[in-house]
């Protein structure tokens, strides 16, 4: 039996724009493995905290491994 964390994938996302009303456009997993240039994805704006919606903001996107649905957004831990 797998735990919830085993069923999830976490990847760094970077905001590139807000091209349509109510959405945030991101590059997901840019520079990682075969997604070298990143995967462009649109998210509903309400899923991203307001202070992370500006271009070039980075955060973690949590993806369900089975359905590939985005199930959450987490803040990046700041390095000291």
N, C-alpha and C positions, 0 to 999 in steps of 0.2 A: 504494500500500500504506500503510495507516494504522498509526501507532505505538500502543502500548498506552495511552499517555496521551490520545491522540485518541479512543479508544474508551471513555473513562471520564468520568463527570460527578462533580464534587466539590461537596458542599453542606454547609452548617453544620447540625448537628443539636443539639437541646436535650433533655435527659432530662426527662420529665414524671412518670414513675412506674415502678414495677415491679408491674404488676397481676396477672400470672400467674407462678407459680414458674418460675424459669429464664429469664425474659424481661426486657427493658428496653424501656419504651415511650418513644418519642421524637417530637418534632415536627421534621420535615425541611423545610428551606428556608423557614422561617417568615419572612414579610415580603418574599419575593422574587417578583417578577413576579406571575403569577396564583395562586401558592400563598401568598397574603397571610397567611392564618391558619396556614399550615403543613400538612404532610401527616402524619397520625398513622401511625406504623409501629412494629411490634414487632420487636425483634432478639433473637437468642439472647444471653443474658447473657455467655457466654464470648467473644463477639466484641468486647466492650467492656472495656478495661482496668478493673480494680477501682476505681481512684481516679477514674474518670469515670462511675461508675454512680449517683452521688447526684443527686437532683432538682436541676435548673437547671444541671448540668454541660453544657458545650458541647464539641463535637468535630466533625471533618470525617468525613462518610460518603462512601465512594467507591462509585459505582454504575456497573455495566456499561451502556453506552449501548444496546446491542442487546437484552440480555435483561432489563434493569432489575433485575438481582440486585445485592444489596449485596455487594461483593467485599472491602471493607476499612474500617477505621476509622483515622483519623490524628488526632493531637493538633493543636489550634489553636496557632499560633505566638503567643507572648505579645508584646503591643506594649509598647514601653518608655516 
